[in-house]
Amino acid sequence: MGFLDLNPWGALDTPAGRRSWLAGLCTSIPRAADKNDLLDQIDDALLARAPVGDTATLESLGKRYRDQVDKAGDLHDRTNRVARKGLPEVWVGDTAVLASDGVAAAARAATRMADAFQGGAKALHALADALGAAKKQDADGRARMRQAQQRLGPPDSFFDLGDIVETDQEKQEKKAALAADRTLAADGVDLMHKAAVTADDAVRAAARDLNKWAAEARAGKMHTGQLSAVDRMMLADADGRAGAPDYNEILTAGDLERSGRAMDALPPADRARMDRLLAGAKTPQEKAYLMKALAAGHGVDDIQTFDGKIHGKDPAWLQRHLTPIVTDGDSLGDEGTNPVSGANLNTQLQDFEGQEWAQGGDGQGNTCVASSTVTARALVDPVYALSLTGGPSGQENDPDAFRRRLVAEQNRVHQEGHGGADGMRQKGRTEVFNKEISPETGSSYERREVPDPDSRRDVLPQIEKAVADGKPVPIGVQGQDETGRPVAHAMMIVGQQGDKLEIYNPWGKTTWVSENDFVNGGMAKASDHDYADAYEVHLPQG
């Protein structure tokens, strides 16, 4: 092989591998030493598969999605008209939902449905357009490569390379011809590489957006015959009182699926008790937190005790005590970065009664892995969250007591992960993620090294699918401090919108970074310039 001394099929069986392979050839082809070297490298380039996919099928699917938008919009208008008519205070569903609330939730579900169809159509049309452009670009590149092959002719044999007497003019003509062929081949491989990048990026963007819109089709996620359609719709619609509703639904897509399966698996006596708890809840938010506790793996005995602590509390109290991370509607705005630290200016402090969810209570110390794990567990398990915020009674509002419990829990996890003064080793990190978060999410965590842009780009779709389903993704970042000493830090990916990832930093704050920041060493925006590069993630499996 002219470019790499390895079996190319290992490098070419993924989109990331193909774009990396062609990127290497973009560098090496212009430096080809002779005719045979150039021919070998052209062969290497042509091994890369052209972008695949049927643009007509994608456009047809996109049109079908778009055709559904008007139907969903009409459903929204009709349900909205019913909601405005002033319905009597009648209860519907197995868990006592006001009819007026149920109709209003149906209108919002119809809006979400229309948005999902519109978003899905847009994603498919964008993929079709990008794929069509990439195919043309790739074909143009291959044509130039083959033209260069034809002009070069067959490889020189041993006898062709012997002591042939050439005049200076013949040598110059041969050198000029090789230079022209190198330029033609370089232009060709550059087009092929651009096509590979365009197709790869477009597929990733479409997968990201379609996964997100699929997660937004929330009411259909709870596949249980134990609750009525109205109940399922109301639970999917419930959100916290602070922050943007679309960013702060109480039940994630994963919660809805797991709680539905758990409801179906309950013995009849426990099912009857769960029904009574749901029917007695005073607000949709209270119902949703009970179901979130079920999704997190708690039995009905634990949920009944939990219900006794939260019953009748208003939605704002519930959110403060049970949801450690709240996302404001303007949190996605780009306000630039601190010129000294490189951190985003637009960050959001996450606190309980003024005490931040921070490592050591003040963002200091060496427990970043344990601290991000504790907050992530509280994010997916409201019973655990209340044990930290509300204490044994569940009724406390004391920030100092919260800080003591939080730090004690961080230290417990740090010790169980065999952490030391310099942090926690790799084995300990995987162990604590699987011990503390996996039972609540139903997914074990597997470590993936991401030492370079290609590997980071390759895991993005899995990261974004996980967080769209409500499963936090631990991430390790590294760099050097001002003395040049290697340093590392642990954070958690907890949300995704468009091409942005929401990062929880155990210094007590959240912010958003772009996919490009994650891939290309821009993680200082979520921390500071000491920690620019992601080097590992732990991906939920299943």
SEVEXFI-353899 format. One record per residue (C-alpha): x, y, z. Coordinates in steps of 0.001 Angstrom, whole numbers, padded with zeros to 6 digits, always signed. Example, Ala and Ser with C-alpha at 12.3 -4.5 7.8 and 13.67 -1.06 7.14 Angstrom:
! SEVEXFI-353899
+012300-004500+007800 +013670-001060+007140 
END
This chain:
! SEVEXFI-353899
+000000+000000+000000 +001239+003467-000849 -000448+005329+002043 -000691+003042+005069 +001066-000183+005845 -002063-001965+007088 -005166-003751+005938 -007343-000865+004700 -010659-002570+005409 -010267-001966+009136 -009880+001738+008450 -012603+001944+005823 -015540+000178+007454 -016862+003314+009204 -017647+006823+007923 -015096+008252+010385 -012497+005783+009118 -013134+006699+005484 -012876+010425+006062 -009691+009901+008086 -008243+007640+005378 -008939+010199+002676 -007656+013049+004855 -004327+011234+005116 -004188+010809+001346 -004929+014519+000881 -001596+015086+002625 +000433+012287+001080 -000635+012373-002604 +000827+015848-003281 +004134+014470-001947 +004173+011248-003992 +007822+010515-004763 +007410+008924-008185 +004944+007496-010678 +004502+004131-008944 +004036+005753-005545 +001350+008012-007001 -000414+005080-008678 -000416+003140-005397 -001932+006079-003542 -004604+006567-006196 -005527+002898-005729 -005681+003510-001973 -008062+006422-002456 -010363+004478-004753 -010737+001792-002078 -012893+004226-000103 -016573+003586-000720 -018637+006342-002287 -021441+007914-000177 -024464+005601-000180 -028164+006223+000208 -031216+006840-001947 -031954+010570-002037 -035343+010007-003688 -036431+007715-000842 -035275+010251+001741 -037164+013054+000006 -040280+010886-000196 -040101+010104+003520 -039559+013772+004288 -042627+014690+002269 -044709+012105+004122 -043596+013594+007440 -044383+017102+006254 -047846+016016+005083 -048614+015045+008677 -047853+018539+010013 -051165+019990+008825 -053099+017079+010337 -051388+017546+013693 -051971+021289+013500 -055662+020738+012807 -055857+018411+015817 -054243+021114+017972 -056753+023739+016792 -059711+021482+017505 -058536+020466+020976 -057660+024070+021774 -061209+025133+020889 -062583+022469+023227 -060239+023574+026023 -061441+027181+025714 -065114+026270+026004 -064975+025955+029796 -065271+022260+030566 -067017+021106+033741 -064803+019989+036611 -065094+016303+035790 -062345+013733+036308 -061104+011359+033652 -058549+008592+033551 -057556+006109+036240 -055570+008675+038240 -058210+011433+038446 -057224+014018+035834 -059381+017086+035329 -061020+016931+031912 -059963+020516+031164 -056350+019670+032018 -056505+016566+029875 -057768+018492+026843 -055132+021190+027321 -052445+018491+027491 -053824+016971+024285 -053453+020342+022566 -049840+020605+023706 -049195+017009+022608 -050588+017857+019171 -048231+020832+018963 -045297+018621+019901 -046441+016085+017331 -046514+018763+014638 -043073+019985+015698 -041732+016423+015593 -043104+015790+012109 -041798+019163+010918 -038392+018519+012497 -038217+015013+011077 -039137+016239+007597 -036513+018972+007787 -033850+016478+008902 -034648+014059+006070 -034731+016762+003388 -031435+018193+004653 -029887+014711+004544 -031166+014147+001000 -029736+017478-000189 -026368+016905+001472 -026143+013319+000258 -026937+014357-003315 -024227+017021-003220 -021737+014586-001681 -022398+011931-004334 -021759+014426-007128 -018602+015696-005440 -017340+012160-004913 -018059+011208-008533 -016171+014282-009785 -013243+013377-007535 -013137+009764-008719 -013241+010913-012339 -010132+013029-011765 -008373+010185-010003 -009076+007812-012890 -007995+010445-015390 -004698+010729-013532 -004396+006917-013609 -004915+006844-017368 -002394+009595-017959 +000202+007850-015817 -000258+004529-017589 +000828+001178-016169 +003357+001053-013312 +007003+001140-014267 +008641-002285-014124 +012119-003081-012876 +013427-002764-016407 +011686+000603-016902 +013504+001825-013789 +016925+000628-014952 +019839+002711-016085 +018089+004391-018993 +019938+007298-020476 +017682+010355-020569 +018414+013815-021739 +017927+016733-019396 +014918+017820-021446 +013332+014373-021162 +013889+014420-017412 +012240+017830-017120 +009293+016744-019254 +008801+013607-017138 +009032+015652-013941 +006501+018194-015229 +004103+015416-016306 +004341+013772-012875 +003685+017128-011196 +000601+017659-013356 -000695+014181-012593 -000023+014677-008870 -002037+017906-008975 -004911+016207-010791 -004936+013303-008298 -004652+015730-005359 -007675+017645-006640 -009549+014365-006993 -008816+013060-003506 -009621+016467-002032 -013093+016285-003632 -013557+012717-002391 -012553+013759+001137 -014924+016722+001106 -017703+014415-000073 -016947+011936+002735 -017016+014752+005305 -020261+016179+003920 -022010+012800+003912 -020690+011787+007344 -021665+015087+008967 -025091+015010+007325 -025815+011457+008493 -024732+012310+012045 -026876+015445+012078 -029894+013528+010766 -029412+010728+013323 -029075+013299+016111 -032189+015218+015086 -034327+012156+014412 -033341+010621+017751 -034271+013875+019457 -037638+014139+017709 -038339+010473+018443 -037681+011172+022134 -040027+014173+021916 -042896+011896+020837 -043401+011485+024529 -046944+010265+025118 -046324+007137+023060 -043261+006118+025082 -045239+004690+028001 -046353+001298+026668 -048508+000115+029531 -052070-001097+029569 -052292-000177+033240 -052938+003535+032589 -055417+005246+030298 -054301+007280+027289 -055244+010438+029198 -053044+009463+032134 -050099+008666+029887 -050501+011963+028055 -050682+013979+031281 -047600+012300+032726 -045633+012968+029551 -046745+016605+029635 -045734+017385+033238 -042828+019806+033690 -041270+021864+036444 -042382+025387+037225 -038956+027039+036775 -037072+027008+033481 -038294+026368+029955 -041038+023675+029817 -039500+021861+026846 -036146+021582+028658 -037551+020525+032021 -040006+017682+031567 -040089+015630+034738 -040261+012275+032976 -037683+011704+030261 -038353+009425+027313 -036448+006683+029151 -038445+007293+032343 -041700+006910+030451 -040644+003580+028957 -039222+002162+032216 -042140+003281+034387 -044611+001744+031927 -042795-001594+032032 -042590-001412+035836 -046336-000736+036111 -047100-003795+034003 -044808-005933+036183 -046385-004979+039539 -048308-007691+041436 -052038-006897+041725 -051832-005687+045344 -048927-003340+044609 -050645-002166+041440 -053740-001254+043478 -051601+000705+045957 -049813+002517+043123 -053169+003413+041582 -054311+004918+044887 -051122+006962+045217 -051500+008344+041705 -055205+009052+042163 -054497+010922+045411 -051778+013144+043948 -052730+016817+043973 -050925+017908+040794 -049653+016363+037549 -046139+017118+038805 -046678+015048+041941 -047930+012128+039820 -044943+012447+037520 -042437+012299+040388 -044128+009162+041735 -043760+007558+038309 -040151+008762+038071 -039451+006990+041361 -040968+003823+039860 -038801+004259+036748 -035724+004569+038987 -036381+001086+040345 -038055+001808+043676 -040669-000586+045016 -044138+000505+046015 -043225+000491+049732 -040473+003052+049102 -042738+005070+046801 -045476+005151+049432 -042987+006524+051977 -041780+009036+049373 -045368+010047+048659 -045901+010766+052339 -043073+013314+052171 -044115+015109+048972 -047905+014782+049046 -049682+018086+048513 -046505+020102+047893 -046780+022730+045191 -044888+022251+041883 -042212+024824+042768 -041377+023006+046041 -041262+019703+044213 -038875+021007+041577 -036540+022633+044134 -036282+019460+046202 -036420+016787+043515 -034690+018215+040430 -031059+019293+040891 -030639+020690+037361 -033080+023225+035907 -032483+024657+032435 -033512+028223+031637 -034946+029120+028248 -032146+031604+027512 -029371+029218+028568 -028504+028413+024943 -027588+032017+024140 -023971+032637+023158 -022538+035413+025320 -018908+034707+024436 -016132+033400+026662 -014001+034731+029484 -010779+035982+027828 -008675+034703+030738 -010174+031281+031498 -011824+030455+028159 -015038+029490+029982 -018484+030394+028694 -019932+033582+030118 -023429+032135+029783 -023473+029613+032616 -026250+028673+035005 -025665+027988+038689 -027509+024916+039980 -028397+025214+043643 -030769+024287+046440 -031812+027303+048497 -028598+029082+047511 -026242+026150+048136 -024804+024902+044857 -024709+021270+043773 -020896+021498+043822 -017995+019267+044746 -016907+019907+048315 -019856+022267+048596 -017797+025109+047108 -016430+023675+043871 -013093+022770+045463 -011454+019476+046282 -010646+016292+044413 -014063+014614+044207 -015150+015705+040714 -015984+012132+039612 -017944+011358+042767 -019648+014765+042803 -020822+014630+039194 -022041+011078+039864 -024034+012136+042945 -025745+014957+041039 -026464+012681+038062 -028040+010088+040360 -030177+012792+041980 -031215+013920+038505 -032627+010485+037627 -033897+009447+041083 -036200+011870+042971 -036201+009706+046113 -032419+010026+046328 -032601+013761+045535 -035038+014327+048406 -032779+012469+050833 -030133+015110+050115 -032289+018239+049955 -035003+017417+052492 -033143+015176+054898 -034662+012166+056674 -038050+013890+057017 -037999+015187+053464 -039262+018538+054754 -036038+020485+055344 -035173+023686+053475 -031825+024304+055203 -028972+024942+052728 -026299+024267+055372 -027762+020869+056220 -028034+020121+052493 -024365+020984+052059 -023328+018623+054852 -025345+015746+053383 -024133+016479+049847 -020446+016564+050780 -020788+013426+052926 -022360+011605+049976 -019644+012838+047604 -016985+011563+050014 -018747+008195+050340 -018769+007683+046571 -015160+008908+046307 -014025+006377+048893 -016022+003525+047358 -014370+004310+044031 -010967+004089+045763 -010332+007765+045088 -007285+009456+046512 -005813+012909+046878 -005268+013090+043116 -008770+011920+042130 -010176+008561+041058 -008607+005960+038784 -010259+004609+035640 -011453+001341+037182 -013018+003181+040105 -014812+005592+037796 -016493+002813+035841 -017426+001036+039077 -019124+004052+040671 -021048+004964+037519 -022417+001430+037361 -023155+001254+041081 -024735+004695+041482 -026441+005522+038160 -027056+002256+036292 -029808+000901+038590 -031837+004085+038090 -031414+004269+034298 -031533+000555+033522 -028291+000791+031524 -024771-000245+032434 -021926+002090+031534 -019005+001207+029304 -015858+003305+029028 -014806+004574+025602 -011507+006350+025001 -011837+009391+022738 -008277+010683+022311 -008736+012425+018955 -011358+014281+016877 -012310+011217+014815 -013094+009070+017877 -015045+011913+019520 -017037+012488+016365 -017744+008772+016182 -019370+008600+019656 -021507+011743+019286 -024636+009942+017996 -024525+007521+020956 -024033+010375+023429 -026902+012362+021969 -029250+009384+021878 -028465+008620+025522 -029154+012127+026798 -032269+012434+024619 -033535+009363+026502 -032625+010975+029845 -029439+009008+030582 -026536+011199+031783 -023184+010563+030080 -020005+010927+032193 -017140+012652+030410 -013472+013091+031257 -011527+016160+030113 -007828+016875+030373 -005072+019363+029663 -002239+021135+031452 -002161+023668+034254 -000073+026844+034198 +003046+024885+035236 +002652+022370+032408 +001519+019585+034742 -001094+017197+033240 -004504+017645+034860 -007920+016041+034388 -011498+016744+035421 -014840+014898+035332 -018146+016370+034167 -021506+015038+032974 -023429+015520+029712 -027060+015948+030759 -028894+017439+027758 -028910+018044+024014 -030572+020599+021768 -029695+020860+018071 -025909+020733+017787 -025378+021691+021457 -024596+019533+024487 -025552+020621+028003 -022661+020030+030409 -022933+019806+034186 -019661+020799+035830 -019400+019759+039504 -018134+023250+040230 -021880+023851+040569 -022970+025039+037128 -024231+024024+033721 -023529+025429+030279 -023825+024433+026635 -021013+023565+024238 -021257+022776+020541 -020529+019454+018901 -017537+021178+017330 -016280+022190+020788 -016547+018594+021975 -014820+017183+018896 -012056+019757+018444 -010775+020596+021907 -013198+023338+022949 -014264+021873+026305 -012638+024785+028146 -015981+026503+027591 -017526+024199+030198 -014665+024564+032680 -011494+026542+031904 -008446+026444+029630 -006781+023709+031729 -009345+021160+030492 -009765+021625+026753 -009779+018043+025455 -012261+015246+026055 -010380+011981+026524 -013060+009520+027682 -016804+009032+027908 -018875+006345+029613 -021720+005307+027329 -024960+003698+028560 -025417+000246+027068 -028995-000665+026215 
END
